[in-house]
């Protein structure tokens, strides 16, 4: 049973520096999308895992995706904000992580205690919310002058709400 929690935590610790190097070396847009895909794949496999070993392996996959998302958010915020804005956004990121760490187990425990059990949470709640969120990001193209965007299939645009992205002070290429 301890491996269920430790597999995630050990993977996060082990992949922290490699993800940082990847974000420093390669295109952050595709790394971020890959991270979200890895996390969601790990969560879905957790919900459908037939054995304990499959569940532990899925937790490892989710941990790899999670740390990629976290490092990506910090990298993208750092690259796309001014020196004055950066502490605010990084502080809000840390505050949301802390809030989610406290409230997440409480809310998740309430769902797990329901008739559906923990598999229901991972397969339907987590995956459904992530797909809806990712789709809503892809389909919203309003205020593109203030948002970092790139093309998605079917002429939708994936947007991230970071200030001053399209108007960098140097006039150089955007971080994405």
RALINWO-V49093 format. One record per residue. N is the residue number from 0. RES is the residue in three letters. PHI is phi in radians with two decimals (* if undefined). Layout:
n:N res:RES phi:PHI
n:N res:RES phi:PHI
This chain:
n:0 res:UNK phi:*
n:1 res:UNK phi:-1.08
n:2 res:UNK phi:-1.16
n:3 res:UNK phi:-1.08
n:4 res:UNK phi:-1.42
n:5 res:UNK phi:-1.24
n:6 res:UNK phi:-1.06
n:7 res:UNK phi:-1.17
n:8 res:UNK phi:-1.14
n:9 res:UNK phi:-1.15
n:10 res:UNK phi:-1.16
n:11 res:UNK phi:-1.05
n:12 res:UNK phi:-1.15
n:13 res:UNK phi:-1.26
n:14 res:UNK phi:-1.77
n:15 res:UNK phi:-1.07
n:16 res:UNK phi:-1.22
n:17 res:UNK phi:-1.04
n:18 res:UNK phi:-1.12
n:19 res:UNK phi:-1.06
n:20 res:UNK phi:-1.16
n:21 res:UNK phi:-1.07
n:22 res:UNK phi:-1.17
n:23 res:UNK phi:-1.33
n:24 res:UNK phi:-1.77
n:25 res:UNK phi:-1.95
n:26 res:UNK phi:-1.16
n:27 res:UNK phi:-1.17
n:28 res:UNK phi:-1.03
n:29 res:UNK phi:-1.33
n:30 res:UNK phi:-1.14
n:31 res:UNK phi:-1.13
n:32 res:UNK phi:-1.10
n:33 res:UNK phi:-1.09
n:34 res:UNK phi:-1.06
n:35 res:UNK phi:-1.09
n:36 res:UNK phi:-1.10
n:37 res:UNK phi:-1.12
n:38 res:UNK phi:-1.11
n:39 res:UNK phi:-1.18
n:40 res:UNK phi:-1.10
n:41 res:UNK phi:-1.08
n:42 res:UNK phi:-1.14
n:43 res:UNK phi:-1.15
n:44 res:UNK phi:-1.16
n:45 res:UNK phi:-1.01
n:46 res:UNK phi:-1.19
n:47 res:UNK phi:-1.80
n:48 res:UNK phi:-1.08
n:49 res:UNK phi:-1.43
n:50 res:UNK phi:-2.27
n:51 res:UNK phi:-1.17
n:52 res:UNK phi:-1.13
n:53 res:UNK phi:-1.14
n:54 res:UNK phi:-1.13
n:55 res:UNK phi:-1.13
n:56 res:UNK phi:-1.10
n:57 res:UNK phi:-1.18
n:58 res:UNK phi:-1.13
n:59 res:UNK phi:-1.10
n:60 res:UNK phi:-1.07
n:61 res:UNK phi:-1.11
n:62 res:UNK phi:-1.14
n:63 res:UNK phi:-1.09
n:64 res:UNK phi:-1.17
n:65 res:UNK phi:-1.06
n:66 res:UNK phi:-1.20
n:67 res:UNK phi:-1.14
n:68 res:UNK phi:-1.14
n:69 res:UNK phi:-1.13
n:70 res:UNK phi:-1.13
n:71 res:UNK phi:-1.10
n:72 res:UNK phi:-1.07
n:73 res:UNK phi:-1.13
n:74 res:UNK phi:-1.13
n:75 res:UNK phi:-1.17
n:76 res:UNK phi:-1.12
n:77 res:UNK phi:-1.09
n:78 res:UNK phi:-1.40
n:79 res:UNK phi:-1.97
n:80 res:UNK phi:-2.21
n:81 res:UNK phi:-1.37
n:82 res:UNK phi:-1.08
n:83 res:UNK phi:-1.35
n:84 res:UNK phi:-1.45
n:85 res:UNK phi:-0.94
n:86 res:UNK phi:-1.07
n:87 res:UNK phi:-1.13
n:88 res:UNK phi:-1.21
n:89 res:UNK phi:-1.19
n:90 res:UNK phi:-1.13
n:91 res:UNK phi:-1.14
n:92 res:UNK phi:-1.09
n:93 res:UNK phi:-1.12
n:94 res:UNK phi:-1.14
n:95 res:UNK phi:-1.14
n:96 res:UNK phi:-1.10
n:97 res:UNK phi:-1.10
n:98 res:UNK phi:-1.10
n:99 res:UNK phi:-1.15
n:100 res:UNK phi:-1.17
n:101 res:UNK phi:-1.55
n:102 res:UNK phi:-1.39
n:103 res:UNK phi:-0.95
n:104 res:UNK phi:-1.11
n:105 res:UNK phi:-1.21
n:106 res:UNK phi:-1.17
n:107 res:UNK phi:-1.07
n:108 res:UNK phi:-1.11
n:109 res:UNK phi:-1.13
n:110 res:UNK phi:-1.19
n:111 res:UNK phi:-1.14
n:112 res:UNK phi:-1.28
n:113 res:UNK phi:-1.31
n:114 res:UNK phi:-1.14
n:115 res:UNK phi:-1.29
n:116 res:UNK phi:1.39
n:117 res:UNK phi:-1.23
n:118 res:UNK phi:-1.12
n:119 res:UNK phi:-1.07
n:120 res:UNK phi:-1.09
n:121 res:UNK phi:-1.26
n:122 res:UNK phi:-1.34
n:123 res:UNK phi:-1.83
n:124 res:UNK phi:-1.25
n:125 res:UNK phi:-1.10
n:126 res:UNK phi:-1.16
n:127 res:UNK phi:-1.10
n:128 res:UNK phi:-1.13
n:129 res:UNK phi:-1.18
n:130 res:UNK phi:-1.14
n:131 res:UNK phi:-1.11
n:132 res:UNK phi:-1.14
n:133 res:UNK phi:-1.11
n:134 res:UNK phi:-1.15
n:135 res:UNK phi:-1.16
n:136 res:UNK phi:-1.16
n:137 res:UNK phi:-1.13
n:138 res:UNK phi:-1.60
n:139 res:UNK phi:-1.67
n:140 res:UNK phi:-2.18
n:141 res:UNK phi:-1.34
n:142 res:UNK phi:0.96
n:143 res:UNK phi:-1.12
n:144 res:UNK phi:-1.18
n:145 res:UNK phi:-1.83
n:146 res:UNK phi:-2.09
n:147 res:UNK phi:-1.45
n:148 res:UNK phi:-2.44
n:149 res:UNK phi:-2.66
n:150 res:UNK phi:-1.29
n:151 res:UNK phi:-1.99
n:152 res:UNK phi:-1.01
n:153 res:UNK phi:1.09
n:154 res:UNK phi:1.05
n:155 res:UNK phi:-1.58
n:156 res:UNK phi:-2.23
n:157 res:UNK phi:-1.54
n:158 res:UNK phi:-2.20
n:159 res:UNK phi:-2.23
n:160 res:UNK phi:-1.41
n:161 res:UNK phi:-2.02
n:162 res:UNK phi:-1.29
n:163 res:UNK phi:1.00
n:164 res:UNK phi:-1.34
n:165 res:UNK phi:-1.42
n:166 res:UNK phi:-2.12
n:167 res:UNK phi:-1.18
n:168 res:UNK phi:-1.18
n:169 res:UNK phi:-1.50
n:170 res:UNK phi:1.33
n:171 res:UNK phi:-1.41
n:172 res:UNK phi:-1.11
n:173 res:UNK phi:-1.21
n:174 res:UNK phi:-1.10
n:175 res:UNK phi:-1.19
